[in-house]
Every structure is written in structure tokens, then in C-alpha cells.
Amino acid sequence: MASPYPEISLPRPWIPRRIMVTASARTWPHGRRIMERAAALGVPVVTLPGDRVLLDLPDDPRRAYAEAKGTLAVVVAPPSKRKLQPIAPSADWRLDLAEGCPAHCSYCYLAGSLKGPPITRVYANLDEILHGLPDYLGRGTITSRSMARVAEGTTFEASCYTDPLALEHLTGSLSATIAWFGRWQAETQLRFTTKFADVAPLVTLDHGGRTRMRASINPAQHRGHEAGTAPVAARLSALRRMAEAGYPIGLTIAPIIAADGWEQAYGDLIDAAAAALAGLPDLDLSIELITHRFTAGSKATLDSWYPGSSLNMTDANRITKRTKFGTEKQVYDADTMRRLRTYFETAIGRSLPQARILYWT
Ligand code: SF4
């Protein structure tokens, strides 16, 4: 079927300044394939003598950030990282193919969850990681215990600590995982969300309908907060291509920011998504709605990484919420939350009536 939605040209894929490969990573075929891909792209490959990734960073914080962000490390995920954790409200289990992301979003949630210099680490022992997944089948406690979502089967979320599509040209890990789920004859679903758009390697895969891609989108007024990502129009075009290839799809509208003019901005965004997905037969579309939040720690990290950012992380319209882990985060106050939620549910019902809202948070 010819798409009525225009093809959008893609930005150049990320080319790291260097790729560092640990000794253990080189013992895995997937690790060696990543080395070959990187070398073919002209990336300098550093083979480390052991398994520690040490980068000699300059004292200047801006240059140290740039050096770390420009580095891809190929490592082996240890057993502790292969022990999967629940990840509410998205999925039963968190499945990490990598940690870190090459983009520069000034609200990035990774600032609160990953420690140390922002080196992107990808896992060489992908086979071992995937081999462990059947142990988790039928043991989910998040979507598997939700009447509205139990039909998804046991769900695995691959975008908690990375944007897997951002790295796909270097690793091939996402394609391999989608194909693995495609062969897995079980009630299960792989999920990933992305601010990138090069889905060419994915559309030809035998996915078996067991992977849901979501495009993570925000209005044009926040484009300046998403340096290094694909334009939103390209993400929506990519999402359409995935639906045309038979994948279930979704939108992650995140982070929702209550800045001046937000009604108009998000209304235009929802209308743009509706236009991009118009006319698709048997559309299976979910929507996740995630409001902007931050912690004292993530704010301090983001302030140091992006000192000129105009993102509002003051106390205005905010309350402090205590998490079940005993930490505190700043979320919008009840009145702002209510207005946002009412607006989104109404606008989505009007423009994307076939969509299923999975959660609001
Ligand atoms: Fe963070 Fe996602 Fe932006 Fe990457 S694309 S920097 S993971 S918010």
C-alpha cells in the first residue's frame, strides 16, 4: 500500500568518537559484530585489556560531558543486570539491551537513573540476555495483572535505560531482539519507545506481531530540548511505516510540559499524529501519557549538562511526591494535573478515537 504520508528525510545516524570494547565483550559473537559494524562506519575501535571502561576525562565539565557522550562502550551485562525488574506502569519486566543514549534531551529521565559520566554502554552478551527471558514468562505483576492489558501477555520494556533505535545502526541488537520475540511462540510482547526514526532495518523483520513500537513525541515548541533526536515528523512517518509492516504501534507523549500555550501546542501535536496515521487499516494504537517530573538529583545533573536550558524546573505549579522507594520527586500540582489530563483525554478522544490510553502518570 502506498503511504499517503510523505517520507521525511532522516538526520544522520550517530557516529561515536570512539568505541571501547572490553576483553569479555570480545568473547561474544555479538560483541565482535558490533566492533565490525563500528569499524565499517569509520569509528576508531579501542580494545581494552580488561573489563573496566576507563575514560580519561578533562576537568572542564562541558568537555568531559562531550567526551563521555561521544563514547560507546561494548560490555557484558553481569548477572545482576540480567535479573529483570518490574517496570510500572509500562511493562511487567525491564529488558536492557544497553544503558545510555547519544541524544541530548534537557529533560532526559536517564539523568536521574544512571550514575557517572554519560557513556553509552551496549551489551555484547545479547544471546545470554534473551536466553533468560522464558524464566519470566507468566510471572509478570504489572500489565499481566491489569484487566485492560492482560491480553498483551508478559510484557518486556526495552527503553528504560536507553533509546534502542538510536543505537541500532551500530549494534543490530534491537533487530535481533525483535526477531527473537517473533520466533518465541508465547503470549508475550516486546515494547520499545523512541525519539529516533530509522526503522529501515525493522520493517522487513519477521516480528510475529509481538513487538510494539511507540514514537515518543512532543510539540515543536520543545524541539530545542531534544538535541540529537529525529524531528517529530520523521518519528511519526517511521511509526506509520511500522504499522504498515504489521507492527502494533503507540505514541508516548512525554514528557508533557505545562508551558505557556500548552493546549494549542499539544492539540497540534495530537492532530499531527492523527494525520500521520490516517487511513491505516486495522490500526492497533496505544497511547501513554507521562507528565514532566524531576528529582533534586536529576535536576542537578541536568543543570550541569545543559546549563543554558530554558526548561522550567522551578517550584512553580509543583508539589513534592514521595515514591514507594522513599525518594522524592517534583510533579505538577493537583490542579495542573487535572487540567492536563482532562485536556489530553478529550483531545485524544476527538482526534484519535481508535487509540487506547494505557496510562496517565
Ligand atoms: Fe534521554 Fe530519550 Fe532523549 Fe535519549 S532520546 S537523551 S533517552 S530523553
Boltz pocket constraint, residues with backbone or C-beta under 6 A from the ligand:
constraints:
  - pocket:
      binder: B
      contacts: [[A, 100], [A, 101], [A, 102], [A, 103], [A, 104], [A, 105], [A, 107], [A, 108], [A, 109], [A, 110], [A, 161], [A, 162], [A, 163], [A, 195], [A, 229]]
      max_distance: 6.0
